[in-house]
Amino acid sequence: MTYFEQIRHLYGIEKQERFGFEVGEIEQPLPLVLKEYYLTLGKHDAVNYSHNRLLKPDQIGFSQDEYLIFYEENQGVVFWGIKQSDLALPNPPVYGNYSGDEMNPDWHQECATTDGFLLLMAVYNGVLGGLEFNANSFEMVPPETVAYVQNTYVELKEISHATQRVFTLDYEEMVSLSFDKEGNCTGAFIGTNDGGRFDKMLDQLDIEWSYISLEDEEL
């Protein structure tokens, strides 16, 4: 599956379903892959706006140091963009400015490809509310649980980092684990659209959860 097909599978979006902007709404020249995403999946709320946010076409613009900004973190601190010099590439790398200050940027490559970045954001948004069943923990995760995830799930190494690793089981279940500089697992985020799978994940992952979406239904 392509990255976009993986996003569709994770969120249960049929191949023929379109949640995109109209061509006429996109005035800014975009790399081929990014434009395709805007035209096909850009308006899907759960995928793009449940936590971090894909910028609407009329919000896309250049930073003072010539990055085309098209995605923002949920608190508006981190912004992601593409170098102006890379815009002619069909599927260019995406960089994040983590300084919180446009005038004093601190850019780091987030993903080697645009479609990989969009999958990463779909995963983050999914485990933080975009998928129907989700949970998170900001407590230390036991090494045995980390080992279980590594042995049971497939790591998506192309979109993982040393401090945030992403795992999947057939793009039906997602697990994202946070690590500190010493390699300790300091947080866990899980999500799926299947209630039965979610119950099994909660049973098998020895984690002290900070939030479980099912608890909302009990209120």
Disulfide bonds with the S-S distance in Angstrom:
none
